[in-house]
Amino acid sequence: MKTDIRNLDLNLLKALDALLDERSVTRAAERLSLTQPAVSGMLTRLRECFDDPLFTRAQRGIVPTLRALELATPVKNILAEVGELLKPREFDPATAEMTLNVAATDYALRAVVVPFMAALRQQAPGIRVAVLPVNNDLLPMQFERGAVDVALITPETTPPELHAKTLYAEDYVCLLRADHPLAQSGVLSLDEFCSQDHALVSYVGGSFYGVTDEALATLGRSRRVTLSVCSFLVLPEILRVSDLISVVPRRLALNTAGLKIVAPPLDIPGFTKSVAWHERTHRDPGHRWLRELLFSTAL
């Protein structure tokens, strides 16, 4: 027998299986959607591989040798196992156990991850979620190495080699404590807005200038920013205990007890939040299900 595995492929094993079942080259060829000469040629190669005739001619078809009969069950098992490998992997969220690595800012934690986790815990309690900070410079490498599975970023910061989908468009509102002197009317004039002390969020830390200041500059106006923090999550606590006001994404301002939402007195360009993922997980049924849940909960 020629033991080199390179002399044997799955097509030969499929042919052997068909010949053992059909006991006819003609019928085996029909089953395999091949010509009779093609199957005869495969039988010749099989005989060379196993150093055995495998089949002998009979009055009606062919008769397997003892060696061929010995091969029948192992060949069927091999083909069955290969078939299982090629079948699409089924995913059952109720019983699944896996970890999803999410790169997100603290804003995305509040706006996207919180509603996602509420649904995930109900539908897939065995799935763990690890949230990592977003580092745009490291994202491509993190995706390739599997350290990040999805990233909640913006279209402008999404590497071109990633898959991506828009989640929603976000706009800005003004947030201040409910008993702030300017909260009663529910309307802020541009003069009132500019006269107040403001707080802003600077992801890089230490900056006192942001998208609101750019919008004011186009009007020839400015504001006084007296507090710069690097996290959205601490901002509501600061606003509750001070007269500071802040321009924040609308989704961050929702359900903030003790604070009031007021429309800004000028147009401030919003932004788009999107989710990005790598080709590595693009077709995986578990990751596809998780992304669909993320899409449906980020409204």
C-alpha positions in Angstrom: 0.0 0.0 0.0 1.2 3.5 -0.8 1.0 5.3 2.5 1.8 8.8 1.4 -1.4 10.8 2.2 -0.7 13.0 -0.9 -1.8 10.1 -3.1 -5.3 10.0 -1.6 -7.9 12.7 -1.5 -11.5 12.9 -0.4 -12.8 12.5 -3.9 -11.2 9.1 -4.1 -12.8 8.1 -0.8 -16.2 9.4 -2.0 -15.8 7.2 -5.1 -14.8 4.2 -3.0 -17.9 4.7 -0.8 -20.2 5.0 -3.9 -18.7 1.9 -5.4 -19.1 -0.1 -2.2 -22.8 1.0 -2.0 -23.7 0.7 -5.6 -21.6 -2.4 -6.6 -21.6 -0.8 -10.1 -19.2 1.6 -11.8 -22.1 3.0 -13.9 -24.4 3.6 -10.9 -21.5 5.0 -8.8 -20.8 7.4 -11.7 -24.4 8.6 -11.7 -24.4 9.1 -8.0 -21.3 11.2 -8.1 -22.4 13.1 -11.2 -19.3 11.9 -13.1 -18.7 9.9 -16.3 -18.1 6.2 -16.1 -14.5 6.6 -17.5 -13.8 9.1 -14.7 -14.9 6.7 -12.0 -13.0 3.9 -13.6 -9.9 6.1 -13.5 -10.5 6.8 -9.8 -10.8 3.1 -9.1 -7.4 2.6 -10.8 -5.9 5.2 -8.4 -7.6 3.6 -5.4 -6.2 0.2 -6.4 -2.7 1.7 -6.5 -3.2 3.5 -3.2 -4.3 0.4 -1.3 -2.3 -2.2 -3.3 -5.5 -4.3 -3.8 -7.9 -4.9 -6.6 -10.7 -3.8 -4.3 -13.4 -5.0 -6.8 -13.6 -7.8 -9.2 -16.0 -8.1 -12.2 -19.1 -10.1 -11.8 -22.1 -11.0 -14.0 -24.0 -8.1 -12.5 -21.7 -5.3 -11.6 -18.6 -5.6 -9.4 -17.9 -7.5 -6.2 -15.8 -6.0 -3.4 -12.7 -7.8 -2.1 -12.2 -8.5 1.6 -9.9 -5.4 1.8 -12.6 -3.3 0.2 -15.1 -4.6 2.8 -12.7 -3.8 5.6 -12.4 -0.2 4.3 -16.2 0.4 4.1 -16.9 1.5 7.7 -13.8 3.6 8.2 -14.4 5.4 4.9 -18.0 6.2 5.8 -16.8 7.5 9.2 -14.2 9.7 7.6 -16.7 11.2 5.1 -19.2 11.7 7.9 -16.7 13.5 10.0 -15.6 15.7 7.1 -19.2 16.5 6.5 -19.6 17.7 10.1 -16.6 19.9 9.7 -18.1 21.5 6.6 -21.6 22.0 8.1 -22.4 25.6 9.2 -21.8 25.8 13.0 -25.1 26.3 14.8 -25.4 28.9 17.5 -27.8 28.7 20.4 -27.6 32.0 22.5 -29.4 30.4 25.4 -26.6 27.9 25.9 -23.6 29.6 24.4 -20.5 30.3 26.4 -18.0 32.8 24.9 -16.4 36.2 25.5 -17.1 39.3 23.4 -14.3 41.9 23.5 -15.7 45.4 22.9 -13.6 48.6 22.4 -15.7 51.6 23.6 -15.5 55.1 25.0 -17.3 55.8 28.2 -20.0 57.5 26.1 -20.5 54.4 24.1 -20.7 52.4 27.3 -23.7 54.4 28.5 -25.4 54.8 25.1 -24.7 51.4 23.5 -23.3 48.9 25.9 -25.9 49.4 28.7 -29.0 48.6 26.5 -27.0 45.8 24.8 -26.2 44.2 28.1 -29.8 44.4 29.3 -30.9 42.3 26.3 -27.9 40.0 26.3 -28.4 39.0 29.9 -31.9 37.9 29.1 -31.1 36.0 25.9 -27.6 34.7 26.3 -26.6 34.7 30.0 -23.5 32.5 29.4 -21.8 35.1 27.2 -19.2 37.4 28.9 -18.4 40.9 27.7 -15.0 42.6 28.2 -15.0 46.3 27.6 -11.7 47.9 26.6 -10.8 51.5 26.0 -10.6 52.7 22.4 -7.1 53.3 21.1 -7.4 54.2 17.4 -3.7 53.6 16.8 -3.8 50.0 18.2 -7.2 49.0 16.8 -6.0 47.3 13.6 -3.5 45.1 15.6 -6.0 44.4 18.3 -8.6 43.2 15.8 -6.0 41.0 14.0 -4.9 39.4 17.3 -8.4 38.8 18.6 -8.0 41.3 21.5 -11.0 43.2 20.1 -14.1 41.7 18.4 -16.1 44.9 17.9 -15.4 48.6 18.3 -17.9 51.3 18.9 -16.3 54.2 17.1 -17.2 56.7 14.3 -17.0 56.4 10.5 -14.1 58.9 10.5 -12.0 56.8 12.8 -12.9 53.4 11.3 -9.9 51.7 9.6 -10.8 51.0 5.9 -10.0 47.3 6.2 -12.8 46.7 8.7 -16.4 45.9 8.2 -18.7 48.6 9.7 -22.3 49.6 10.1 -23.9 52.8 11.2 -25.8 52.6 14.5 -27.3 56.0 14.8 -26.8 59.8 14.4 -26.3 61.7 17.6 -26.9 65.3 18.4 -26.0 67.6 21.3 -28.1 69.1 24.1 -27.3 71.4 27.0 -27.4 69.8 30.4 -27.7 71.6 33.8 -29.0 70.9 37.2 -32.7 71.0 37.6 -32.8 73.9 40.0 -30.2 76.0 38.1 -31.2 79.6 37.8 -31.4 79.3 34.0 -33.4 76.0 34.1 -36.8 77.3 34.8 -37.7 78.8 31.5 -36.4 75.8 29.6 -34.8 78.1 27.0 -31.3 79.5 26.8 -30.4 82.6 24.8 -27.0 82.8 23.2 -26.0 85.5 25.6 -27.0 83.4 28.6 -25.3 80.4 27.2 -22.0 82.3 26.7 -22.1 84.0 30.1 -22.2 80.7 32.0 -19.2 78.6 33.3 -19.0 75.5 31.2 -17.7 71.9 31.7 -16.6 69.8 28.7 -15.3 66.3 28.1 -11.8 66.0 26.6 -10.8 62.4 25.8 -7.2 63.4 25.4 -7.4 65.3 28.7 -6.7 68.9 29.5 -8.4 70.6 26.5 -10.8 73.5 27.1 -11.9 73.7 23.4 -14.3 71.4 21.6 -17.0 71.2 18.9 -19.2 73.7 20.7 -16.4 76.3 20.7 -15.9 75.7 17.0 -19.6 76.4 16.4 -19.4 79.5 18.5 -16.4 80.8 16.7 -18.3 80.8 13.4 -20.7 83.2 15.1 -17.9 85.4 16.4 -18.7 84.3 20.0 -17.0 82.3 22.7 -17.8 80.7 26.0 -15.9 80.3 29.3 -14.9 76.6 29.9 -13.8 76.3 33.6 -13.7 72.5 33.8 -12.2 69.8 31.5 -12.7 66.1 32.4 -11.8 63.0 30.5 -14.9 61.0 31.2 -18.6 61.5 30.5 -19.5 59.3 33.4 -18.4 61.8 36.1 -20.0 64.8 34.4 -23.6 64.4 35.7 -22.3 64.3 39.3 -20.4 67.5 38.8 -23.4 69.3 37.2 -25.7 68.3 40.1 -23.5 70.0 42.7 -22.5 73.1 40.7 -23.8 75.9 38.5 -21.8 74.6 35.6 -23.6 73.7 32.4 -22.4 71.4 29.7 -23.1 70.4 26.1 -23.3 66.7 25.9 -24.6 64.0 23.5 -28.4 63.6 23.9 -28.2 59.9 24.8 -25.9 60.7 27.7 -28.3 63.2 29.0 -31.3 60.8 29.1 -32.4 59.4 32.5 -30.1 61.7 34.5 -31.9 62.4 37.8 -31.7 65.9 39.1 -30.6 67.4 35.8 -32.5 69.2 33.0 -32.1 69.0 29.2 -32.3 72.3 27.4 -31.7 72.9 23.6 -28.5 74.8 22.8 -29.0 78.3 21.4 -26.9 77.5 18.3 -26.4 74.7 15.9 -23.7 72.3 17.0 -22.7 69.5 14.5 -23.5 66.1 15.8 -21.7 62.8 15.1 -22.4 59.3 13.9 -21.8 56.2 16.0 -20.9 53.0 14.2 -19.8 49.5 15.0 -16.7 48.0 13.3 -15.5 44.4 13.2 -12.8 42.3 11.5 -13.1 39.8 8.7 -11.8 37.2 11.2 -15.3 37.1 12.9 -17.4 38.3 10.0 -19.0 34.9 9.2 -18.9 33.3 12.7 -22.5 32.6 13.7 -22.0 33.6 17.3 -20.5 36.9 16.5 -23.1 37.6 13.8 -25.8 37.0 16.4 -24.1 39.3 18.9 -23.7 42.1 16.3 -27.4 41.8 15.3 -28.4 42.2 18.9 -26.1 45.2 19.2 -27.7 46.7 16.1 -31.2 46.2 17.4 -30.6 47.6 20.9 -28.7 50.7 19.8 -31.6 52.8 18.8 
